[in-house]
Amino acid sequence: MSIVPLGVAHVPTSEAETQRLNFVLVPQLTMMAFTAAIEPLRLANQLAGQALYDWQVLSVDGAPVRCSNGVEIGVDGALTASWPEAPLILCSGGDPLRSIPDALPNALRYHWRRGGIVGGLCTGAYGLARAGLLKGHRFTLHWENLPPFRELYPELDARETLYERDVRVWTCAGGASATDMMLAVIAEDHSTALTHSVADMMLHPVMRRHVERQRTSPATLIGTRHPGLLAILDSVEAALNEGCGLDGVQVPKELSERQVQRLFRKYLGTSPSQYIRRRQLERARALLQETTLSIAEVAYATGFSCPSVMARWFRDAYGQSPHSFRRVRVGELDSPKNNGSRSRAPLT
């Protein structure tokens, strides 16, 4: 049964066929992204006074699913009850390598073969990649999960955009970007007036384009638009993406070593080498948590000269060894409070 809540505001809308959507929840999903996707649909119905959209919430086995914030969400049924003609949208979040159930990729492939749309919120692209549905398609996922995803799937073109609506593949980076993606859906299905009214009801005054950045710009974060410093920071990220470490960082010719040291101290409160090491360790932490790469592979992928060097700096920064960190993270996921079906990828 479609939900058409009562409300004061109203937007005249032509009668239209109800569009259906399936939302599939997996353990550790991000609640914000899930609700940010559903609420625009609810408000579209409310403002139009008719069932423009209908949706059902499913899990693989029909059991409630616990979010990453500890809140448990009840569902309407099991994945087998999904509407075949409606988009099948995977709602994921923390630790997607292990939290996405083994049965889900097959269900996504089956839905795809029948001509259906598939989608992913936040880290949902992991499930779509496991199903083999992303090759040749534009897609995105949350920026924090991009480095490990690219290590696991180097052949796929993951983008750091807010959302992507490619042919039969809908993905967004999570959080408020789920609202932006659904506003784009409403704009395509109905009027601009309805879309803007939905955005206003959500206190979402700016309907962002899909190509906009996920993260605050470095210039805003550090409080300067110094072109030399920003060029170095961009080079650090590029070097990390290539696993080059310190040797891959390019410094503009017009800057002396002393000038670079002074810029880093002034705007970042640290030295260039300490900043790069911190970014290496952050990247290593992400790879340890969300990939099955060995400790040695993680060390070389993040630009460390050898695993023992990475382990020493990792212990100094986080108070535990890479082995201990990985063991604890897997243990947290498998604890009773994180109930729900999940795959358990082998960890080296």
N, C-alpha and C positions, 0 to 999 in steps of 0.2 A: 504494500500500500504506500502510495506516494505521500510525502510530508509537505503540507501547505500551511505553514503557521499563519496566524493572524498578525497583522501589523497596521500601523497608522499610515505609513508612506505607501504610495501606490504608483506604479508605472504602467500605463496602458500598453498591453502587449497582445499581438495577434495570437489567436489560438494556434497551438503547435503540438505536434506529436511529442509525447514524453520521451526524453532521451535517458537511457539507462547506463549505469556504471557499476562495475564490480570493484570493491576495494578489498585486497587480500592482506591481512595483517600477519607479520611474523614476529617472533620474540625479539625484544629490545628495539622495537620500532620507535621512531621519534614522534611523540604525540603531537607536537606543534605542527609538523608537516602534514600529518593526517587530518587534523581539524582544520588547518588552513586550506586544505583542498575541498573538504565537504561544506564548510560554511558558506562559500560563495554560491553553491548550488541551492542550499537551503534558503538563502536570501533572495535568489532569483525567483524561486517559487513564491516566497512571501510577497515580494514586490509586485509580481505579475498576477497574484491571486489565482494561480493555476499550477498544475504539476508539469513544469517545463522539464524537470529532472527527477529521476528516481535512482536510488542507489541501494546496494546491500553491502554489508560488511561481513567478510568471510575469513576463516582461518583454514589451514590445511585439513585439520581433523574436526573442525566445528567447536573446539574448546576455546574458552576465553584466552586472551593473549595479554601478557604483561609488557608494558612499555618500558623504555629505558629510564623513565622517572619513577618507576615502581607502581604506577597506576594500572590496574587490570581492566581490560575492555572486553565486554561481552560481544558476541558476534551473532549474525542471523543464521549461520549454518556453515557447513563444510564446503571446501573448494569445489566439490562435485556438483554443488547446487548453483554454480555460477551461470549467469545468463550468457549464452553463446554469442549473441549478437552485440553485446555491450563490451566496452573496453575493460580489460583486466589489468588493474593497476596495483602493483606490488608496493606495499608500505613497509619500508625497512628503516634501519637506523644503526645502532651500535653493533660492532663486531660482525659485519655482514658475511664474512667468510664462513663463520660457524653457525650463525643464527638463522640463515635461510635453509628451510627444510629440504631434504633430498628430493621429496616428491614434487616440489614446486617447478623446477625447470621442465620436467616432462609435461606438466599441466600448461605451462606457458607455450611450449612448442605445439601442443595439441590445439590450443586456442588460436595460435598463429596460423597453423595449417588450415584451419576452418575460415580464415580470412579476417580474424578479429584484430582489434587494436590492443597492443600491450603497452604497459607503462611502468614507471618506477619513481617513487618519491624518495628523496634524500639519497640513500645508498642502494635503492632498488635496481640500479644498473648492474650491480653484482649478479642478481638473479637472472636478468636478461642476458648477461654475458655468458653465464653458465648454461643457459638454454640455447646459446649460439645464435641469438637474434639481433645482435648489434653490428655485425660486420657490414660496412657500407652505409651505415646510418649515422646521422647526427644525434648525439646524446650528451648528457651531463650527469654529474653527481656532486655531492658536497665537496668543497675544496679540500677539507681535511683528509678525505679518503682518496683523493686523486693520485698522490704518489704511489701508495701501495697498489691501487688498481692498475696504474700504468706499468708497474713491474710485473703484475700477473698477466696482463693482457696488452703487451706492447704493440700488437697488430691492430688494436682498435683505437679510434680517434676520439678519446674522451675530451670534452671541451669544458672550459671554466666559465660557462655562461649560466644565467639564472635558470633558464628552462629551454627545452628544445621540443618542437612538435614536428617530427619528421614523418614520412609516410608510414603510418600504422605504428609509430613508436613515439610515446610521450614520456619525457623524463624531466625532472626538475631537481634542483640542488637541495631541496628541503626548506624548512622554516617558512618564511613569508613568500618565498618564490613559488610555493604551491598555489598560493592565492593568485599571483601574477599569471601562472599558467592557466588556472581555471577561468580567470577573467578573460583571457584570450579565447578560451573555448566559448564562453557566453557571448563575446563580441562577434564571433564567427556565426554562432547559431541564431542570435537575436539582434537587438538594436544597440546602438551606442549609448542611448539614453538609459537603457536597463543596465548596461555594463557599468557606467559611471555611477549610477545609483547604488548598485551592489558595492562598489568600491567605497562610496561615501558611508554606507551603513557600517562597513568594517573599519572606518577611520583609516582607510588606505588611500590617501589623496593622490598619490602618484602611481599610475599604472605603468610599471617598468617594462621596457622592451626586453625580449629574451636575450639579447646580446650583451646586456649590461653586466658589469663586474659583480661577482659574488662578494668580494671583500672590499673593505675600505682601502683606498689607494695608499701606497707607501708614503706619498707626500703628505697626506693628511695625518697618518699615524705618527710620523716623526716630526711634523711641524715645519717642514721646509720643502721648497721646490728646487733645491740646489741640483742642477743637472748632473754634475759629476758624481755626487753621492748616490743619486737615484740610479745612475747608470751602473755603478758598482753593485748596488743591491740587486738590480735586475740580473747582472752577471753572476752573482752568487746563486740565485735561483736556477739560472740556466745551467751552471756548473753542477749543482746538485742533481738536476734532472738527468745529467749525463754521467753522474758518479765520478766527477773529476776532482772534488775536494778543492783544496787551496790552489793547486796548480792551474785550475781552469778559470779562475777569476780574472777578468780583464779590468785594468785601471786606466782611465783616460790619460793620455800622454801629458796633458797640461797640468796634471796634479802630481806634486811631489809626494814622497812617502810621508813626510812630516805633515803635509796638508791633509792627506787621507786619515792619518792618525787623529789629527785635530777634529776633523769633521765627524768621525765616528764617536769620539769622546763627547763632543758637544751635543749631537743630536740623538745618539743611541746609548750613551753612557757606558761604552765599552770599547775595547780595541777591535780592529778588523778581524784578527785571528780568533778572538774570543767569540765574536758574533758568528763567524762562519762555523766554528765548532758547535755552538749552540744550535744552529740550523741543521748541521749534520746529525746531531743527537736527536733532535725533534723528528727528523726524517727517519732515522733508525728506529725510534720508538714506534712510529706509525707502521713501519714494515714488520717489526717484530709482532705487533698486535694483529695485523690484518693480512699477513701472507704466510705461506709455509716455507719461505726461504730459510735456509740454514743461517746460523749466526755468522759464519764466514761470508756467505753470500750477501747478507745485510751489510756487513762491514765494507765490502768492496763496492756495493751499490751506492753507498753513501760517502764514498771517497776516502775512507780510512785506509792507512797503509797496510794494516793487518787486523785480525779479530781481537788480538790482545790489547792493542791500542784503543780500539773502540770500547772494549769491555772496561778498561781502566777509567776512561772519561765518562762512560755511562754510569758506572758505580759512583763516581764523584758527584755527578749531576743529580741522580735519582735515588741514591742510597741502596741500590741493589744491582746485581749483575744482570746482563741481558737474559741469561737462562732463567733466573729467578723471576724477572718481570714477565716473561712469556708464560711460565708455569702458573703464576698467580692470576694472570688475566684469563687463562683458560679455565682455571678453577672457579673464578668468579662467575663465568658464564654457565658453568655446569652446576652451580649451587642451587638448592631447592627453590629459592625465591625467584630464580630466572626460569620458571617452568615453561614448557612448551617443546614441541618437536623441533629438532635442529640437526643439521649435519655436523659431523665431527671430523674435520679435515685433519689428517695426520700432521703433526708438528715435529720438525727436526730439532 
